[in-house]
Amino acid sequence: MAYSAPRMNPRPSGRRHPLVATAMVLPLATLLVVAFGGWDAVVTQASSVGVMLGR
């Protein structure tokens, strides 16, 4: 019977800290907002959701 070597997991199991996740996402989000002029769209969508929820 052949034995396989244990798998080496490069990342520890568990969840990533929210600040680390935010730091990873912000550069891409900023690039997309600048590239597509998305700030107005975000404000419009947030406003629409607020009206829909009755705020």
Buried (B, 14 or more C-beta within 10 A) or exposed (E): EEEEEEEEEEEEEEEEEEEEEEEEEEEEEEEEBEEEEEEEEEEEEEEEEEEEEEE
